[in-house]
Structures are given as structure tokens and as C-alpha cells.
Amino acid sequence: MKSFKQQCVELRLKDKTLNEIVQLTGRSKSTVYSHIKNILLSEQKQWEIKNKTREQALLNAAARKGVGLRPYKEFTGWTPETVLLISHLMFDGEIMKGRCVYNNRSQALLKRVECLMKIVYSFPPKRHLDMVSGVHKLQYNNVALASFLNKKACELQVYIIHKPIVLQKEFLRAFFDDEGCMDFRSVRNVRQIRGYQNNQYVLHLVRNLLANLNIVANLKGKNEVVISRKENLKKFQKEINFSSGVCLNPNRTNSIWKQSIEKRVLLDRAIKSFKT
């Protein structure tokens, strides 16, 4: 009776691969390998294995490509909706290689961005919730889509200053909904709309767009734009305003209100609190 080692050697000499011998003998890979490790397969067999591996790799790549390239709709001209979408992704979102995300606590803004995204992409986002901060994330994983949206974001930053006023208003509305707050402290006689942005180019752009609407804004420090005085607050309220449903975060440690109040409501209170 042949020993197990002899069986392995004979099967190997018949050009059987390690996996094939394992299947025929029913023994473990490590046991079989110890008996055949010094016996090479024929060149023809090695070529067949390499070719088969290559073909499988191409099939796998094609499958991944099909998933990664879910169709999306490109746009060329700008509309209020596309300006609003790209602006939100710029301010409280990220457009990265392979994906784009939007982060916010406001359900109103999350619903808006998800609805706007359907203009270019019909597939639903992945959703994440940070239990500590309460921030929700909408994540769209698509390499081609992210590349296109990044190109449109760069284009928007350069050309929005030359676009019609209606489009400039949408850019500003997204900025102040995402990055803005209403600072109203009547005891200290403080009535300000404040917006935050680390990108100096965008910060100056926001001030210039406000100037196009005859709203005077000042830059404060390295990352803040401030609108004050009754006439400027009233113009902001009329021309832009905070969106309905966008509220202050009552859980901030420095919050003086300790309740969820719409920013637009607080702006209205601030304007009405002026004596003249």
C-alpha cells in the first residue's frame, strides 16, 4: 500500500496543484505541501495558472467598476438648486477622492441636501450618526461623482461673483445656514449675524457677495465675517435670511438660550428690539 507521501508525490508529478491534491486526498494544505514543496509544476501548468489568475482579476475589476460607476447626471449651466447643492457640500460637507459627505444636526438641511443631490445622483446615501455630537452624516460613495462635484465646486468659487444675483443669494443662504449664527444679546446691546470659515478666499468672497446686495459686512480675526447695524440686518432678512427649520444648537456650552430657536426667529427678534 502506498504511503501518503508517495500519493502526494505521484499526484504532483501528474501536474496537480496543491489545491487539487488537497481535494483528492482530503488532507490539510500544510500536510500536503510538506511532501511536494520541492517538486515544481510544469511550465505549461504554471502558465495556465497565471493566465487564469489574470482573467479572474479582470473579472473582479470589471465587477468593482460596475458598482463604482453608478450613473450620475452632469450639469453645465447653473441654477439656484445646483448652486445651493454645491455650496452646502463646500461649507458643511466634504468632497473627497471617491466620496462626498454632508454633516449637520439640522434635519431640515439634511433633507434639503438629500433632495438636491437627486438632481445629479438617484442613489440614496449611507447614513451615520455621531451619538456624542448629534451630527448626522450623509455619505455618497462614487469616484466619478465626487470628481465631477469637486470640479463644479472649484468652478463655483471662481465664477459666483459674476453670476446673477439670484444665484449669489443661494450661495450666501447655504453659507449662513451652514456656517452662520445669530448673536442676539439685548443686555449687552449685541445684534450680529456671524459666519465662520477657515478659507480666507471664501471669507472675502462672502463679504463681496454681501456688498453686491448692499449689505455691509466686516471681517473679524482670521475666520469670521460679521453683519451688524439695523439696516444691514434688515437687508439680510429681506434678501437672504436663514432658512425655515434651521435652529441654534441649544447644547452648546456657551449657548445663552438653552432651547432650540430658529435662527430666522432670533434675527427677527433682534431687528424688532432696536429702539428706532
FIMI-551068 format. One record per residue (C-alpha): residue number from 0; x negated, y, z. Coordinates in pm, 1 decimal, decimal comma, always signed. Layout:
<sites>
num|xx|yy|zz
NUM|X|Y|Z
...
</sites>
This chain:
<sites>
num|xx|yy|zz
0|+0,0|+0,0|+0,0
1|-134,5|+340,0|-97,7
2|-221,7|+581,3|+175,1
3|-51,7|+919,9|+185,3
4|-377,9|+1084,8|+86,7
5|-403,8|+862,8|-224,1
6|-45,1|+953,3|-320,8
7|-126,0|+1321,8|-296,0
8|-444,5|+1287,9|-499,1
9|-273,7|+1089,5|-776,5
10|+12,3|+1338,7|-798,5
11|-234,4|+1623,0|-814,2
12|-427,7|+1455,8|-1093,9
13|-98,4|+1440,4|-1280,8
14|-95,4|+1823,8|-1263,5
15|+165,6|+1850,3|-991,9
16|+171,3|+2179,0|-797,0
17|+161,7|+2199,6|-419,2
18|+536,1|+2267,3|-402,2
19|+613,4|+1981,3|-638,5
20|+410,7|+1735,9|-427,1
21|+582,0|+1860,1|-111,6
22|+921,4|+1793,8|-270,5
23|+819,0|+1446,2|-389,3
24|+664,3|+1334,2|-60,2
25|+880,5|+1518,4|+186,8
26|+575,2|+1623,4|+389,7
27|+471,6|+1971,6|+502,3
28|+269,8|+2208,3|+284,1
29|-20,3|+2221,0|+527,1
30|-50,0|+1840,5|+533,4
31|-35,8|+1807,2|+156,7
32|-274,5|+2095,7|+98,9
33|-544,6|+1941,0|+315,9
34|-565,1|+1646,4|+70,1
35|-556,4|+1835,0|-260,4
36|-725,8|+2169,8|-189,3
37|-1040,3|+2072,4|-382,8
38|-855,0|+1943,8|-691,3
39|-776,9|+2219,0|-938,3
40|-480,3|+2225,8|-1171,5
41|-548,1|+2214,7|-1544,5
42|-592,5|+2546,3|-1727,0
43|-268,5|+2482,5|-1915,3
44|-78,0|+2437,2|-1587,8
45|-233,7|+2748,1|-1435,9
46|-132,9|+2948,0|-1742,9
47|+224,5|+2819,0|-1720,7
48|+245,2|+2919,9|-1353,8
49|+109,1|+3268,9|-1420,3
50|+347,3|+3318,4|-1710,6
51|+645,5|+3201,4|-1508,1
52|+548,8|+3429,9|-1220,8
53|+520,0|+3725,0|-1458,1
54|+860,2|+3655,0|-1613,1
55|+1023,3|+3635,4|-1269,3
56|+858,2|+3962,0|-1165,7
57|+1002,3|+4131,3|-1474,7
58|+1348,3|+3996,2|-1395,7
59|+1323,7|+4120,8|-1036,0
60|+1207,9|+4463,9|-1153,7
61|+1495,8|+4483,7|-1400,2
62|+1741,4|+4396,5|-1123,3
63|+1599,0|+4665,7|-894,2
64|+1603,8|+4915,1|-1179,2
65|+1968,6|+4849,3|-1240,3
66|+2050,6|+4926,5|-877,5
67|+1823,9|+5232,1|-856,9
68|+1960,2|+5388,2|-1173,1
69|+2325,1|+5412,8|-1081,3
70|+2467,1|+5665,0|-1325,5
71|+2491,7|+6031,3|-1232,7
72|+2615,9|+6334,5|-1423,6
73|+2374,7|+6611,7|-1511,1
74|+2488,5|+6970,9|-1548,8
75|+2323,6|+7264,9|-1721,4
76|+2530,8|+7577,4|-1656,7
77|+2601,7|+7690,4|-1300,9
78|+2946,7|+7703,4|-1140,9
79|+3046,4|+7810,6|-786,9
80|+3075,1|+7442,3|-695,0
81|+2731,6|+7337,2|-820,9
82|+2567,6|+7641,2|-658,8
83|+2735,2|+7552,5|-330,0
84|+2626,7|+7188,2|-352,6
85|+2261,0|+7256,1|-432,6
86|+2244,5|+7533,0|-172,2
87|+2373,0|+7307,0|+104,4
88|+2115,4|+7042,1|+11,2
89|+1845,4|+7309,7|+28,5
90|+1944,9|+7451,5|+368,8
91|+2076,0|+7174,8|+595,7
92|+1959,6|+6895,7|+370,5
93|+1651,0|+6749,7|+209,6
94|+1581,9|+6649,5|-147,1
95|+1302,4|+6394,3|-134,6
96|+1147,0|+6144,7|-369,1
97|+1405,6|+5872,8|-405,4
98|+1685,8|+6021,8|-197,7
99|+1866,8|+6333,2|-84,4
100|+2035,6|+6387,2|+251,4
101|+2260,6|+6637,7|+425,0
102|+2264,0|+6684,1|+802,7
103|+2530,0|+6862,3|+1004,6
104|+2762,6|+6840,4|+1304,6
105|+3048,9|+7012,6|+1125,6
106|+3299,4|+6768,9|+978,7
107|+3424,5|+7049,4|+754,0
108|+3080,7|+7093,7|+594,9
109|+3014,1|+6720,4|+574,9
110|+3342,4|+6669,6|+389,0
111|+3263,4|+6963,3|+161,6
112|+2921,3|+6828,9|+63,1
113|+3052,6|+6476,3|+9,5
114|+3330,2|+6612,9|-213,2
115|+3089,6|+6836,3|-407,4
116|+2845,6|+6550,4|-458,0
117|+3113,5|+6368,3|-657,7
118|+3057,5|+6626,9|-930,6
119|+2727,1|+6456,3|-1007,7
120|+2745,9|+6117,4|-833,3
121|+3051,2|+5899,0|-783,7
122|+2898,6|+5654,6|-534,7
123|+2952,0|+5700,7|-157,7
124|+2664,5|+5797,5|+73,0
125|+2513,3|+5598,2|+354,3
126|+2613,9|+5749,5|+686,4
127|+2410,0|+5784,1|+1002,4
128|+2491,1|+5942,6|+1338,4
129|+2234,3|+6062,7|+1589,5
130|+2404,6|+5978,9|+1918,7
131|+2183,7|+6221,8|+2112,1
132|+2226,3|+6534,5|+1899,9
133|+2563,1|+6450,3|+1745,1
134|+2427,4|+6528,7|+1398,9
135|+2572,2|+6329,4|+1110,2
136|+2365,4|+6242,5|+803,6
137|+2488,2|+6174,5|+451,7
138|+2220,0|+5993,2|+252,5
139|+2220,4|+5927,8|-121,4
140|+1950,9|+5685,7|-237,9
141|+1883,2|+5728,6|-608,0
142|+1543,1|+5816,8|-752,7
143|+1671,9|+5971,4|-1075,8
144|+1946,3|+6168,2|-899,3
145|+1703,3|+6307,9|-641,1
146|+1461,8|+6411,4|-914,5
147|+1738,5|+6592,9|-1102,9
148|+1871,4|+6769,9|-791,1
149|+1520,5|+6878,1|-693,3
150|+1475,5|+7033,8|-1037,9
151|+1807,4|+7218,1|-1002,4
152|+1713,3|+7342,2|-653,1
153|+1390,3|+7492,7|-786,7
154|+1582,8|+7649,1|-1073,6
155|+1846,8|+7795,3|-842,1
156|+1592,2|+7965,4|-616,2
157|+1435,6|+8141,5|-913,1
158|+1745,4|+8244,8|-1107,7
159|+2023,0|+8301,5|-848,9
160|+1922,0|+8666,7|-809,9
161|+2008,6|+8718,2|-1178,9
162|+2332,6|+8519,1|-1176,3
163|+2684,8|+8665,5|-1150,0
164|+2787,4|+8798,9|-808,4
165|+3042,0|+8518,4|-763,2
166|+2758,1|+8264,0|-771,5
167|+2538,1|+8471,8|-541,1
168|+2822,3|+8472,7|-286,6
169|+2835,8|+8091,3|-286,6
170|+2461,9|+8071,8|-227,9
171|+2496,2|+8308,8|+69,6
172|+2802,5|+8128,2|+203,2
173|+2612,3|+7799,0|+210,5
174|+2315,5|+7969,4|+377,5
175|+2515,0|+8126,7|+660,5
176|+2739,2|+7822,6|+710,7
177|+2428,9|+7602,9|+746,6
178|+2167,1|+7834,6|+892,5
179|+2368,7|+8120,3|+1038,6
180|+2523,6|+8203,4|+1371,9
181|+2742,7|+8480,6|+1516,3
182|+2579,3|+8655,8|+1809,9
183|+2851,2|+8846,4|+1994,6
184|+2779,1|+8963,7|+2348,3
185|+3003,4|+9261,6|+2425,8
186|+2848,0|+9323,7|+2768,3
187|+2513,0|+9387,8|+2601,2
188|+2674,4|+9557,9|+2301,4
189|+2532,6|+9288,6|+2069,0
190|+2717,7|+9212,5|+1746,4
191|+2494,8|+9038,2|+1492,8
192|+2506,5|+8777,1|+1222,3
193|+2178,8|+8588,3|+1225,7
194|+2036,2|+8341,1|+979,4
195|+1725,2|+8125,9|+1017,1
196|+1488,0|+7998,5|+750,3
197|+1120,8|+7899,7|+762,8
198|+1075,3|+7950,2|+389,7
199|+973,8|+8315,0|+353,2
200|+1067,6|+8325,6|-14,3
201|+1423,2|+8211,7|+63,5
202|+1445,3|+8453,6|+356,9
203|+1359,3|+8751,4|+134,4
204|+1589,7|+8615,6|-135,5
205|+1882,7|+8610,7|+108,7
206|+1815,5|+8971,6|+210,0
207|+1802,1|+9079,3|-155,8
208|+2123,8|+8895,7|-240,2
209|+2295,0|+9066,8|+52,4
210|+2167,7|+9401,6|-80,1
211|+2339,1|+9322,2|-411,1
212|+2664,3|+9324,6|-211,1
213|+2568,4|+9649,5|-35,1
214|+2510,9|+9463,3|+291,2
215|+2205,6|+9587,0|+477,6
216|+2005,2|+9310,7|+646,9
217|+1673,5|+9319,4|+827,5
218|+1407,6|+9055,1|+864,2
219|+1311,2|+8978,5|+1221,5
220|+998,5|+8785,3|+1307,5
221|+886,4|+8517,4|+1065,6
222|+1208,7|+8325,7|+1013,5
223|+1516,7|+8534,5|+1080,3
224|+1748,2|+8765,6|+884,4
225|+1983,7|+8986,0|+1086,5
226|+2300,5|+9172,3|+987,9
227|+2428,9|+9432,8|+1232,1
228|+2645,6|+9751,1|+1244,0
229|+3018,7|+9755,0|+1187,4
230|+3013,2|+9847,6|+817,2
231|+2776,8|+9560,9|+732,4
232|+2972,3|+9307,8|+937,7
233|+3297,2|+9412,1|+767,3
234|+3139,4|+9382,7|+421,6
235|+3007,1|+9038,8|+511,1
236|+3351,7|+8933,8|+632,5
237|+3514,1|+9058,5|+311,8
238|+3259,1|+8933,2|+59,1
239|+3125,3|+8610,2|+214,3
240|+3244,8|+8521,2|+564,9
241|+3185,5|+8195,5|+748,9
242|+3390,9|+7904,5|+618,9
243|+3700,7|+7778,4|+795,3
244|+3625,3|+7496,4|+1038,3
245|+3258,8|+7591,1|+1085,4
246|+3212,8|+7630,3|+1461,0
247|+2947,9|+7724,6|+1713,5
248|+2775,2|+7435,9|+1887,2
249|+2909,8|+7451,5|+2245,8
250|+2648,1|+7202,2|+2366,8
251|+2350,7|+7429,9|+2307,9
252|+2169,4|+7502,0|+2632,0
253|+2174,8|+7875,0|+2554,1
254|+2539,7|+7882,4|+2448,2
255|+2734,4|+8158,6|+2626,1
256|+3075,4|+8038,3|+2505,8
257|+3064,8|+7672,8|+2614,3
258|+3351,4|+7593,3|+2377,8
259|+3398,7|+7519,8|+2009,9
260|+3483,1|+7851,0|+1840,1
261|+3489,3|+7909,4|+1466,9
262|+3214,2|+8146,9|+1359,4
263|+3460,3|+8343,8|+1148,3
264|+3688,3|+8393,2|+1450,3
265|+3399,1|+8521,3|+1657,5
266|+3297,5|+8755,7|+1374,2
267|+3650,0|+8895,9|+1364,8
268|+3645,4|+8949,8|+1741,7
269|+3310,8|+9128,9|+1715,0
270|+3437,2|+9363,4|+1443,1
271|+3756,6|+9443,5|+1635,1
272|+3556,7|+9513,7|+1950,9
273|+3397,3|+9827,3|+1802,3
274|+3549,0|+10136,6|+1962,3
275|+3553,5|+10334,9|+1638,9
</sites>
